[in-house]
């Protein structure tokens, strides 16, 4: 169970999204393609799961890259 302020998520249309990668072979091919094409996400800052309030404050400033919440 987690708890965090929901209003900033709704107000800013923040999306929490997981991914499903299918079977292992598809995952490996995806990673090979990402590596071959040099695809890299622009990450502004990584926060720990216990730092969600700080991450939301940062998000309100309109960062250029992605804000990441690490779950481990």
mmCIF file of the N, C-alpha and C atoms, coordinates in Angstrom:
data_MODEL
# 
_entry.id   MODEL 
# 
loop_
_atom_site.group_PDB 
_atom_site.id 
_atom_site.type_symbol 
_atom_site.label_atom_id 
_atom_site.label_alt_id 
_atom_site.label_comp_id 
_atom_site.label_asym_id 
_atom_site.label_entity_id 
_atom_site.label_seq_id 
_atom_site.pdbx_PDB_ins_code 
_atom_site.Cartn_x 
_atom_site.Cartn_y 
_atom_site.Cartn_z 
_atom_site.occupancy 
_atom_site.B_iso_or_equiv 
_atom_site.pdbx_formal_charge 
_atom_site.auth_seq_id 
_atom_site.auth_comp_id 
_atom_site.auth_asym_id 
_atom_site.auth_atom_id 
_atom_site.pdbx_PDB_model_num 
ATOM 1   N N  . UNK A 1 1  ? 0.842  -1.170  0.000   1.00 0.00 ? 1  UNK A N  1 
ATOM 2   C CA . UNK A 1 1  ? 0.000  0.000   0.000   1.00 0.00 ? 1  UNK A CA 1 
ATOM 3   C C  . UNK A 1 1  ? 0.889  1.235   0.000   1.00 0.00 ? 1  UNK A C  1 
ATOM 4   N N  . UNK A 1 2  ? 0.518  2.219   -0.814  1.00 0.00 ? 2  UNK A N  1 
ATOM 5   C CA . UNK A 1 2  ? 1.263  3.468   -0.869  1.00 0.00 ? 2  UNK A CA 1 
ATOM 6   C C  . UNK A 1 2  ? 0.320  4.627   -0.594  1.00 0.00 ? 2  UNK A C  1 
ATOM 7   N N  . UNK A 1 3  ? 0.920  5.745   -0.231  1.00 0.00 ? 3  UNK A N  1 
ATOM 8   C CA . UNK A 1 3  ? 0.142  6.944   0.018   1.00 0.00 ? 3  UNK A CA 1 
ATOM 9   C C  . UNK A 1 3  ? 0.907  8.137   -0.541  1.00 0.00 ? 3  UNK A C  1 
ATOM 10  N N  . UNK A 1 4  ? 0.229  8.961   -1.320  1.00 0.00 ? 4  UNK A N  1 
ATOM 11  C CA . UNK A 1 4  ? 0.840  10.170  -1.853  1.00 0.00 ? 4  UNK A CA 1 
ATOM 12  C C  . UNK A 1 4  ? -0.263 11.153  -2.211  1.00 0.00 ? 4  UNK A C  1 
ATOM 13  N N  . UNK A 1 5  ? 0.086  12.435  -2.350  1.00 0.00 ? 5  UNK A N  1 
ATOM 14  C CA . UNK A 1 5  ? -0.931 13.445  -2.671  1.00 0.00 ? 5  UNK A CA 1 
ATOM 15  C C  . UNK A 1 5  ? -1.421 13.274  -4.113  1.00 0.00 ? 5  UNK A C  1 
ATOM 16  N N  . UNK A 1 6  ? -2.700 13.030  -4.313  1.00 0.00 ? 6  UNK A N  1 
ATOM 17  C CA . UNK A 1 6  ? -3.261 12.752  -5.634  1.00 0.00 ? 6  UNK A CA 1 
ATOM 18  C C  . UNK A 1 6  ? -3.573 14.018  -6.435  1.00 0.00 ? 6  UNK A C  1 
ATOM 19  N N  . UNK A 1 7  ? -3.850 15.129  -5.763  1.00 0.00 ? 7  UNK A N  1 
ATOM 20  C CA . UNK A 1 7  ? -4.266 16.351  -6.464  1.00 0.00 ? 7  UNK A CA 1 
ATOM 21  C C  . UNK A 1 7  ? -3.227 16.818  -7.486  1.00 0.00 ? 7  UNK A C  1 
ATOM 22  N N  . UNK A 1 8  ? -1.920 16.884  -7.153  1.00 0.00 ? 8  UNK A N  1 
ATOM 23  C CA . UNK A 1 8  ? -0.953 17.297  -8.180  1.00 0.00 ? 8  UNK A CA 1 
ATOM 24  C C  . UNK A 1 8  ? -0.946 16.360  -9.391  1.00 0.00 ? 8  UNK A C  1 
ATOM 25  N N  . UNK A 1 9  ? -1.170 15.067  -9.169  1.00 0.00 ? 9  UNK A N  1 
ATOM 26  C CA . UNK A 1 9  ? -1.227 14.127  -10.287 1.00 0.00 ? 9  UNK A CA 1 
ATOM 27  C C  . UNK A 1 9  ? -2.393 14.462  -11.208 1.00 0.00 ? 9  UNK A C  1 
ATOM 28  N N  . UNK A 1 10 ? -3.530 14.737  -10.616 1.00 0.00 ? 10 UNK A N  1 
ATOM 29  C CA . UNK A 1 10 ? -4.718 15.046  -11.412 1.00 0.00 ? 10 UNK A CA 1 
ATOM 30  C C  . UNK A 1 10 ? -4.583 16.409  -12.081 1.00 0.00 ? 10 UNK A C  1 
ATOM 31  N N  . UNK A 1 11 ? -4.130 17.398  -11.336 1.00 0.00 ? 11 UNK A N  1 
ATOM 32  C CA . UNK A 1 11 ? -4.018 18.765  -11.862 1.00 0.00 ? 11 UNK A CA 1 
ATOM 33  C C  . UNK A 1 11 ? -3.031 18.837  -13.025 1.00 0.00 ? 11 UNK A C  1 
ATOM 34  N N  . UNK A 1 12 ? -1.925 18.117  -12.910 1.00 0.00 ? 12 UNK A N  1 
ATOM 35  C CA . UNK A 1 12 ? -0.878 18.172  -13.927 1.00 0.00 ? 12 UNK A CA 1 
ATOM 36  C C  . UNK A 1 12 ? -0.938 17.024  -14.927 1.00 0.00 ? 12 UNK A C  1 
ATOM 37  N N  . UNK A 1 13 ? -1.988 16.217  -14.819 1.00 0.00 ? 13 UNK A N  1 
ATOM 38  C CA . UNK A 1 13 ? -2.162 15.071  -15.724 1.00 0.00 ? 13 UNK A CA 1 
ATOM 39  C C  . UNK A 1 13 ? -0.934 14.170  -15.727 1.00 0.00 ? 13 UNK A C  1 
ATOM 40  N N  . UNK A 1 14 ? -0.427 13.903  -14.544 1.00 0.00 ? 14 UNK A N  1 
ATOM 41  C CA . UNK A 1 14 ? 0.743  13.043  -14.386 1.00 0.00 ? 14 UNK A CA 1 
ATOM 42  C C  . UNK A 1 14 ? 0.310  11.595  -14.570 1.00 0.00 ? 14 UNK A C  1 
ATOM 43  N N  . UNK A 1 15 ? 1.119  10.852  -15.281 1.00 0.00 ? 15 UNK A N  1 
ATOM 44  C CA . UNK A 1 15 ? 0.811  9.457   -15.565 1.00 0.00 ? 15 UNK A CA 1 
ATOM 45  C C  . UNK A 1 15 ? 1.818  8.558   -14.867 1.00 0.00 ? 15 UNK A C  1 
ATOM 46  N N  . UNK A 1 16 ? 1.313  7.561   -14.179 1.00 0.00 ? 16 UNK A N  1 
ATOM 47  C CA . UNK A 1 16 ? 2.150  6.508   -13.610 1.00 0.00 ? 16 UNK A CA 1 
ATOM 48  C C  . UNK A 1 16 ? 1.941  5.307   -14.510 1.00 0.00 ? 16 UNK A C  1 
ATOM 49  N N  . UNK A 1 17 ? 3.019  4.852   -15.128 1.00 0.00 ? 17 UNK A N  1 
ATOM 50  C CA . UNK A 1 17 ? 2.856  3.826   -16.145 1.00 0.00 ? 17 UNK A CA 1 
ATOM 51  C C  . UNK A 1 17 ? 3.885  2.723   -15.983 1.00 0.00 ? 17 UNK A C  1 
ATOM 52  N N  . UNK A 1 18 ? 3.418  1.519   -15.992 1.00 0.00 ? 18 UNK A N  1 
ATOM 53  C CA . UNK A 1 18 ? 4.293  0.354   -16.032 1.00 0.00 ? 18 UNK A CA 1 
ATOM 54  C C  . UNK A 1 18 ? 4.324  -0.171  -17.454 1.00 0.00 ? 18 UNK A C  1 
ATOM 55  N N  . UNK A 1 19 ? 5.178  -1.130  -17.705 1.00 0.00 ? 19 UNK A N  1 
ATOM 56  C CA . UNK A 1 19 ? 5.225  -1.708  -19.042 1.00 0.00 ? 19 UNK A CA 1 
ATOM 57  C C  . UNK A 1 19 ? 5.141  -3.223  -18.954 1.00 0.00 ? 19 UNK A C  1 
ATOM 58  N N  . UNK A 1 20 ? 4.636  -3.806  -20.008 1.00 0.00 ? 20 UNK A N  1 
ATOM 59  C CA . UNK A 1 20 ? 4.633  -5.256  -20.161 1.00 0.00 ? 20 UNK A CA 1 
ATOM 60  C C  . UNK A 1 20 ? 5.490  -5.557  -21.380 1.00 0.00 ? 20 UNK A C  1 
ATOM 61  N N  . UNK A 1 21 ? 6.463  -6.408  -21.235 1.00 0.00 ? 21 UNK A N  1 
ATOM 62  C CA . UNK A 1 21 ? 7.426  -6.615  -22.315 1.00 0.00 ? 21 UNK A CA 1 
ATOM 63  C C  . UNK A 1 21 ? 7.225  -7.907  -23.083 1.00 0.00 ? 21 UNK A C  1 
ATOM 64  N N  . UNK A 1 22 ? 6.252  -8.700  -22.697 1.00 0.00 ? 22 UNK A N  1 
ATOM 65  C CA . UNK A 1 22 ? 6.036  -9.951  -23.417 1.00 0.00 ? 22 UNK A CA 1 
ATOM 66  C C  . UNK A 1 22 ? 7.064  -10.999 -23.027 1.00 0.00 ? 22 UNK A C  1 
ATOM 67  N N  . UNK A 1 23 ? 7.402  -11.850 -23.980 1.00 0.00 ? 23 UNK A N  1 
ATOM 68  C CA . UNK A 1 23 ? 8.334  -12.935 -23.673 1.00 0.00 ? 23 UNK A CA 1 
ATOM 69  C C  . UNK A 1 23 ? 9.785  -12.461 -23.715 1.00 0.00 ? 23 UNK A C  1 
ATOM 70  N N  . UNK A 1 24 ? 10.664 -13.260 -23.173 1.00 0.00 ? 24 UNK A N  1 
ATOM 71  C CA . UNK A 1 24 ? 12.074 -12.884 -23.013 1.00 0.00 ? 24 UNK A CA 1 
ATOM 72  C C  . UNK A 1 24 ? 12.746 -12.546 -24.349 1.00 0.00 ? 24 UNK A C  1 
ATOM 73  N N  . UNK A 1 25 ? 12.459 -13.311 -25.398 1.00 0.00 ? 25 UNK A N  1 
ATOM 74  C CA . UNK A 1 25 ? 13.087 -13.055 -26.698 1.00 0.00 ? 25 UNK A CA 1 
ATOM 75  C C  . UNK A 1 25 ? 12.718 -11.665 -27.219 1.00 0.00 ? 25 UNK A C  1 
ATOM 76  N N  . UNK A 1 26 ? 11.461 -11.275 -27.060 1.00 0.00 ? 26 UNK A N  1 
ATOM 77  C CA . UNK A 1 26 ? 11.027 -9.944  -27.497 1.00 0.00 ? 26 UNK A CA 1 
ATOM 78  C C  . UNK A 1 26 ? 11.729 -8.862  -26.684 1.00 0.00 ? 26 UNK A C  1 
ATOM 79  N N  . UNK A 1 27 ? 11.882 -9.099  -25.394 1.00 0.00 ? 27 UNK A N  1 
ATOM 80  C CA . UNK A 1 27 ? 12.575 -8.145  -24.528 1.00 0.00 ? 27 UNK A CA 1 
ATOM 81  C C  . UNK A 1 27 ? 14.028 -7.977  -24.972 1.00 0.00 ? 27 UNK A C  1 
ATOM 82  N N  . UNK A 1 28 ? 14.690 -9.079  -25.270 1.00 0.00 ? 28 UNK A N  1 
ATOM 83  C CA . UNK A 1 28 ? 16.088 -9.017  -25.714 1.00 0.00 ? 28 UNK A CA 1 
ATOM 84  C C  . UNK A 1 28 ? 16.213 -8.292  -27.047 1.00 0.00 ? 28 UNK A C  1 
ATOM 85  N N  . UNK A 1 29 ? 15.298 -8.557  -27.984 1.00 0.00 ? 29 UNK A N  1 
ATOM 86  C CA . UNK A 1 29 ? 15.331 -7.860  -29.274 1.00 0.00 ? 29 UNK A CA 1 
ATOM 87  C C  . UNK A 1 29 ? 15.080 -6.365  -29.099 1.00 0.00 ? 29 UNK A C  1 
ATOM 88  N N  . UNK A 1 30 ? 14.153 -6.015  -28.204 1.00 0.00 ? 30 UNK A N  1 
ATOM 89  C CA . UNK A 1 30 ? 13.883 -4.606  -27.937 1.00 0.00 ? 30 UNK A CA 1 
ATOM 90  C C  . UNK A 1 30 ? 15.142 -3.920  -27.414 1.00 0.00 ? 30 UNK A C  1 
ATOM 91  N N  . UNK A 1 31 ? 15.821 -4.556  -26.468 1.00 0.00 ? 31 UNK A N  1 
ATOM 92  C CA . UNK A 1 31 ? 17.041 -3.970  -25.911 1.00 0.00 ? 31 UNK A CA 1 
ATOM 93  C C  . UNK A 1 31 ? 18.138 -3.843  -26.959 1.00 0.00 ? 31 UNK A C  1 
ATOM 94  N N  . UNK A 1 32 ? 18.253 -4.812  -27.854 1.00 0.00 ? 32 UNK A N  1 
ATOM 95  C CA . UNK A 1 32 ? 19.242 -4.732  -28.934 1.00 0.00 ? 32 UNK A CA 1 
ATOM 96  C C  . UNK A 1 32 ? 18.935 -3.557  -29.857 1.00 0.00 ? 32 UNK A C  1 
ATOM 97  N N  . UNK A 1 33 ? 17.666 -3.367  -30.182 1.00 0.00 ? 33 UNK A N  1 
ATOM 98  C CA . UNK A 1 33 ? 17.273 -2.253  -31.049 1.00 0.00 ? 33 UNK A CA 1 
ATOM 99  C C  . UNK A 1 33 ? 17.540 -0.911  -30.378 1.00 0.00 ? 33 UNK A C  1 
ATOM 100 N N  . UNK A 1 34 ? 17.220 -0.808  -29.108 1.00 0.00 ? 34 UNK A N  1 
ATOM 101 C CA . UNK A 1 34 ? 17.481 0.429   -28.363 1.00 0.00 ? 34 UNK A CA 1 
ATOM 102 C C  . UNK A 1 34 ? 18.969 0.741   -28.365 1.00 0.00 ? 34 UNK A C  1 
ATOM 103 N N  . UNK A 1 35 ? 19.781 -0.271  -28.125 1.00 0.00 ? 35 UNK A N  1 
ATOM 104 C CA . UNK A 1 35 ? 21.241 -0.089  -28.118 1.00 0.00 ? 35 UNK A CA 1 
ATOM 105 C C  . UNK A 1 35 ? 21.745 0.297   -29.506 1.00 0.00 ? 35 UNK A C  1 
ATOM 106 N N  . UNK A 1 36 ? 21.296 -0.405  -30.549 1.00 0.00 ? 36 UNK A N  1 
ATOM 107 C CA . UNK A 1 36 ? 21.758 -0.147  -31.913 1.00 0.00 ? 36 UNK A CA 1 
ATOM 108 C C  . UNK A 1 36 ? 21.379 1.252   -32.389 1.00 0.00 ? 36 UNK A C  1 
ATOM 109 N N  . UNK A 1 37 ? 20.206 1.715   -32.009 1.00 0.00 ? 37 UNK A N  1 
ATOM 110 C CA . UNK A 1 37 ? 19.735 3.028   -32.448 1.00 0.00 ? 37 UNK A CA 1 
ATOM 111 C C  . UNK A 1 37 ? 20.184 4.163   -31.536 1.00 0.00 ? 37 UNK A C  1 
ATOM 112 N N  . UNK A 1 38 ? 20.786 3.811   -30.406 1.00 0.00 ? 38 UNK A N  1 
ATOM 113 C CA . UNK A 1 38 ? 21.262 4.838   -29.481 1.00 0.00 ? 38 UNK A CA 1 
ATOM 114 C C  . UNK A 1 38 ? 20.141 5.614   -28.813 1.00 0.00 ? 38 UNK A C  1 
ATOM 115 N N  . UNK A 1 39 ? 19.010 4.968   -28.599 1.00 0.00 ? 39 UNK A N  1 
ATOM 116 C CA . UNK A 1 39 ? 17.866 5.643   -27.978 1.00 0.00 ? 39 UNK A CA 1 
ATOM 117 C C  . UNK A 1 39 ? 18.132 5.826   -26.488 1.00 0.00 ? 39 UNK A C  1 
ATOM 118 N N  . UNK A 1 40 ? 18.036 7.049   -26.014 1.00 0.00 ? 40 UNK A N  1 
ATOM 119 C CA . UNK A 1 40 ? 18.247 7.357   -24.604 1.00 0.00 ? 40 UNK A CA 1 
ATOM 120 C C  . UNK A 1 40 ? 17.194 8.356   -24.146 1.00 0.00 ? 40 UNK A C  1 
ATOM 121 N N  . UNK A 1 41 ? 16.464 8.038   -23.096 1.00 0.00 ? 41 UNK A N  1 
ATOM 122 C CA . UNK A 1 41 ? 15.497 9.016   -22.587 1.00 0.00 ? 41 UNK A CA 1 
ATOM 123 C C  . UNK A 1 41 ? 16.227 10.175  -21.910 1.00 0.00 ? 41 UNK A C  1 
ATOM 124 N N  . UNK A 1 42 ? 15.608 11.317  -21.926 1.00 0.00 ? 42 UNK A N  1 
ATOM 125 C CA . UNK A 1 42 ? 16.164 12.473  -21.224 1.00 0.00 ? 42 UNK A CA 1 
ATOM 126 C C  . UNK A 1 42 ? 15.598 12.445  -19.807 1.00 0.00 ? 42 UNK A C  1 
ATOM 127 N N  . UNK A 1 43 ? 16.454 12.151  -18.839 1.00 0.00 ? 43 UNK A N  1 
ATOM 128 C CA . UNK A 1 43 ? 16.033 12.073  -17.440 1.00 0.00 ? 43 UNK A CA 1 
ATOM 129 C C  . UNK A 1 43 ? 16.582 13.283  -16.705 1.00 0.00 ? 43 UNK A C  1 
ATOM 130 N N  . UNK A 1 44 ? 15.684 14.071  -16.142 1.00 0.00 ? 44 UNK A N  1 
ATOM 131 C CA . UNK A 1 44 ? 16.088 15.256  -15.397 1.00 0.00 ? 44 UNK A CA 1 
ATOM 132 C C  . UNK A 1 44 ? 16.623 14.881  -14.027 1.00 0.00 ? 44 UNK A C  1 
ATOM 133 N N  . UNK A 1 45 ? 15.872 14.037  -13.292 1.00 0.00 ? 45 UNK A N  1 
ATOM 134 C CA . UNK A 1 45 ? 16.292 13.665  -11.945 1.00 0.00 ? 45 UNK A CA 1 
ATOM 135 C C  . UNK A 1 45 ? 15.603 12.381  -11.521 1.00 0.00 ? 45 UNK A C  1 
ATOM 136 N N  . UNK A 1 46 ? 16.307 11.598  -10.707 1.00 0.00 ? 46 UNK A N  1 
ATOM 137 C CA . UNK A 1 46 ? 15.765 10.364  -10.145 1.00 0.00 ? 46 UNK A CA 1 
ATOM 138 C C  . UNK A 1 46 ? 15.559 10.570  -8.650  1.00 0.00 ? 46 UNK A C  1 
ATOM 139 N N  . UNK A 1 47 ? 14.353 10.261  -8.181  1.00 0.00 ? 47 UNK A N  1 
ATOM 140 C CA . UNK A 1 47 ? 14.016 10.363  -6.761  1.00 0.00 ? 47 UNK A CA 1 
ATOM 141 C C  . UNK A 1 47 ? 13.722 8.974   -6.224  1.00 0.00 ? 47 UNK A C  1 
ATOM 142 N N  . UNK A 1 48 ? 13.959 8.788   -4.939  1.00 0.00 ? 48 UNK A N  1 
ATOM 143 C CA . UNK A 1 48 ? 13.559 7.563   -4.269  1.00 0.00 ? 48 UNK A CA 1 
ATOM 144 C C  . UNK A 1 48 ? 12.060 7.575   -4.029  1.00 0.00 ? 48 UNK A C  1 
ATOM 145 N N  . UNK A 1 49 ? 11.499 6.391   -3.787  1.00 0.00 ? 49 UNK A N  1 
ATOM 146 C CA . UNK A 1 49 ? 10.055 6.290   -3.582  1.00 0.00 ? 49 UNK A CA 1 
ATOM 147 C C  . UNK A 1 49 ? 9.606  7.117   -2.384  1.00 0.00 ? 49 UNK A C  1 
ATOM 148 N N  . UNK A 1 50 ? 10.487 7.268   -1.407  1.00 0.00 ? 50 UNK A N  1 
ATOM 149 C CA . UNK A 1 50 ? 10.154 8.060   -0.223  1.00 0.00 ? 50 UNK A CA 1 
ATOM 150 C C  . UNK A 1 50 ? 10.272 9.563   -0.476  1.00 0.00 ? 50 UNK A C  1 
ATOM 151 N N  . UNK A 1 51 ? 10.672 9.955   -1.681  1.00 0.00 ? 51 UNK A N  1 
ATOM 152 C CA . UNK A 1 51 ? 10.851 11.368  -2.022  1.00 0.00 ? 51 UNK A CA 1 
ATOM 153 C C  . UNK A 1 51 ? 9.781  11.881  -2.993  1.00 0.00 ? 51 UNK A C  1 
ATOM 154 N N  . UNK A 1 52 ? 8.645  11.212  -3.063  1.00 0.00 ? 52 UNK A N  1 
ATOM 155 C CA . UNK A 1 52 ? 7.582  11.618  -3.990  1.00 0.00 ? 52 UNK A CA 1 
ATOM 156 C C  . UNK A 1 52 ? 7.180  13.083  -3.806  1.00 0.00 ? 52 UNK A C  1 
ATOM 157 N N  . UNK A 1 53 ? 7.012  13.592  -2.570  1.00 0.00 ? 53 UNK A N  1 
ATOM 158 C CA . UNK A 1 53 ? 6.645  15.014  -2.442  1.00 0.00 ? 53 UNK A CA 1 
ATOM 159 C C  . UNK A 1 53 ? 7.669  15.958  -3.091  1.00 0.00 ? 53 UNK A C  1 
ATOM 160 N N  . UNK A 1 54 ? 8.960  15.673  -2.921  1.00 0.00 ? 54 UNK A N  1 
ATOM 161 C CA . UNK A 1 54 ? 9.988  16.504  -3.548  1.00 0.00 ? 54 UNK A CA 1 
ATOM 162 C C  . UNK A 1 54 ? 9.930  16.377  -5.071  1.00 0.00 ? 54 UNK A C  1 
ATOM 163 N N  . UNK A 1 55 ? 9.671  15.170  -5.557  1.00 0.00 ? 55 UNK A N  1 
ATOM 164 C CA . UNK A 1 55 ? 9.567  14.960  -7.003  1.00 0.00 ? 55 UNK A CA 1 
ATOM 165 C C  . UNK A 1 55 ? 8.403  15.759  -7.583  1.00 0.00 ? 55 UNK A C  1 
ATOM 166 N N  . UNK A 1 56 ? 7.292  15.809  -6.864  1.00 0.00 ? 56 UNK A N  1 
ATOM 167 C CA . UNK A 1 56 ? 6.140  16.581  -7.328  1.00 0.00 ? 56 UNK A CA 1 
ATOM 168 C C  . UNK A 1 56 ? 6.448  18.073  -7.356  1.00 0.00 ? 56 UNK A C  1 
ATOM 169 N N  . UNK A 1 57 ? 7.183  18.553  -6.359  1.00 0.00 ? 57 UNK A N  1 
ATOM 170 C CA . UNK A 1 57 ? 7.584  19.964  -6.354  1.00 0.00 ? 57 UNK A CA 1 
ATOM 171 C C  . UNK A 1 57 ? 8.477  20.259  -7.553  1.00 0.00 ? 57 UNK A C  1 
ATOM 172 N N  . UNK A 1 58 ? 9.399  19.362  -7.829  1.00 0.00 ? 58 UNK A N  1 
ATOM 173 C CA . UNK A 1 58 ? 10.293 19.520  -8.974  1.00 0.00 ? 58 UNK A CA 1 
ATOM 174 C C  . UNK A 1 58 ? 9.481  19.522  -10.272 1.00 0.00 ? 58 UNK A C  1 
ATOM 175 N N  . UNK A 1 59 ? 8.508  18.634  -10.363 1.00 0.00 ? 59 UNK A N  1 
ATOM 176 C CA . UNK A 1 59 ? 7.685  18.521  -11.559 1.00 0.00 ? 59 UNK A CA 1 
ATOM 177 C C  . UNK A 1 59 ? 6.913  19.803  -11.831 1.00 0.00 ? 59 UNK A C  1 
ATOM 178 N N  . UNK A 1 60 ? 6.484  20.485  -10.780 1.00 0.00 ? 60 UNK A N  1 
ATOM 179 C CA . UNK A 1 60 ? 5.739  21.737  -10.957 1.00 0.00 ? 60 UNK A CA 1 
ATOM 180 C C  . UNK A 1 60 ? 6.593  22.835  -11.579 1.00 0.00 ? 60 UNK A C  1 
ATOM 181 N N  . UNK A 1 61 ? 7.917  22.703  -11.506 1.00 0.00 ? 61 UNK A N  1 
ATOM 182 C CA . UNK A 1 61 ? 8.817  23.692  -12.102 1.00 0.00 ? 61 UNK A CA 1 
ATOM 183 C C  . UNK A 1 61 ? 8.946  23.509  -13.610 1.00 0.00 ? 61 UNK A C  1 
ATOM 184 N N  . UNK A 1 62 ? 8.389  22.408  -14.144 1.00 0.00 ? 62 UNK A N  1 
ATOM 185 C CA . UNK A 1 62 ? 8.426  22.181  -15.588 1.00 0.00 ? 62 UNK A CA 1 
ATOM 186 C C  . UNK A 1 62 ? 9.784  21.730  -16.089 1.00 0.00 ? 62 UNK A C  1 
ATOM 187 N N  . UNK A 1 63 ? 10.311 20.628  -15.572 1.00 0.00 ? 63 UNK A N  1 
ATOM 188 C CA . UNK A 1 63 ? 11.628 20.167  -16.008 1.00 0.00 ? 63 UNK A CA 1 
ATOM 189 C C  . UNK A 1 63 ? 11.624 19.786  -17.485 1.00 0.00 ? 63 UNK A C  1 
ATOM 190 N N  . UNK A 1 64 ? 12.794 19.828  -18.108 1.00 0.00 ? 64 UNK A N  1 
ATOM 191 C CA . UNK A 1 64 ? 12.919 19.461  -19.520 1.00 0.00 ? 64 UNK A CA 1 
ATOM 192 C C  . UNK A 1 64 ? 12.762 17.960  -19.716 1.00 0.00 ? 64 UNK A C  1 
ATOM 193 N N  . UNK A 1 65 ? 13.431 17.184  -18.862 1.00 0.00 ? 65 UNK A N  1 
ATOM 194 C CA . UNK A 1 65 ? 13.412 15.730  -19.007 1.00 0.00 ? 65 UNK A CA 1 
ATOM 195 C C  . UNK A 1 65 ? 12.408 15.066  -18.092 1.00 0.00 ? 65 UNK A C  1 
ATOM 196 N N  . UNK A 1 66 ? 12.513 13.761  -18.044 1.00 0.00 ? 66 UNK A N  1 
ATOM 197 C CA . UNK A 1 66 ? 11.618 12.950  -17.225 1.00 0.00 ? 66 UNK A CA 1 
ATOM 198 C C  . UNK A 1 66 ? 12.033 13.000  -15.761 1.00 0.00 ? 66 UNK A C  1 
ATOM 199 N N  . UNK A 1 67 ? 11.048 12.908  -14.896 1.00 0.00 ? 67 UNK A N  1 
ATOM 200 C CA . UNK A 1 67 ? 11.278 12.745  -13.465 1.00 0.00 ? 67 UNK A CA 1 
ATOM 201 C C  . UNK A 1 67 ? 10.991 11.280  -13.168 1.00 0.00 ? 67 UNK A C  1 
ATOM 202 N N  . UNK A 1 68 ? 11.955 10.599  -12.574 1.00 0.00 ? 68 UNK A N  1 
ATOM 203 C CA . UNK A 1 68 ? 11.840 9.163   -12.327 1.00 0.00 ? 68 UNK A CA 1 
ATOM 204 C C  . UNK A 1 68 ? 11.702 8.914   -10.834 1.00 0.00 ? 68 UNK A C  1 
ATOM 205 N N  . UNK A 1 69 ? 10.775 8.030   -10.470 1.00 0.00 ? 69 UNK A N  1 
ATOM 206 C CA . UNK A 1 69 ? 10.626 7.578   -9.088  1.00 0.00 ? 69 UNK A CA 1 
ATOM 207 C C  . UNK A 1 69 ? 11.142 6.148   -9.037  1.00 0.00 ? 69 UNK A C  1 
ATOM 208 N N  . UNK A 1 70 ? 12.249 5.946   -8.342  1.00 0.00 ? 70 UNK A N  1 
ATOM 209 C CA . UNK A 1 70 ? 12.831 4.607   -8.210  1.00 0.00 ? 70 UNK A CA 1 
ATOM 210 C C  . UNK A 1 70 ? 12.074 3.843   -7.137  1.00 0.00 ? 70 UNK A C  1 
ATOM 211 N N  . UNK A 1 71 ? 11.699 2.619   -7.437  1.00 0.00 ? 71 UNK A N  1 
ATOM 212 C CA . UNK A 1 71 ? 10.922 1.826   -6.487  1.00 0.00 ? 71 UNK A CA 1 
ATOM 213 C C  . UNK A 1 71 ? 11.786 0.907   -5.649  1.00 0.00 ? 71 UNK A C  1 
ATOM 214 N N  . UNK A 1 72 ? 13.067 0.882   -5.891  1.00 0.00 ? 72 UNK A N  1 
ATOM 215 C CA . UNK A 1 72 ? 13.949 0.044   -5.062  1.00 0.00 ? 72 UNK A CA 1 
ATOM 216 C C  . UNK A 1 72 ? 15.271 0.731   -4.831  1.00 0.00 ? 72 UNK A C  1 
# 
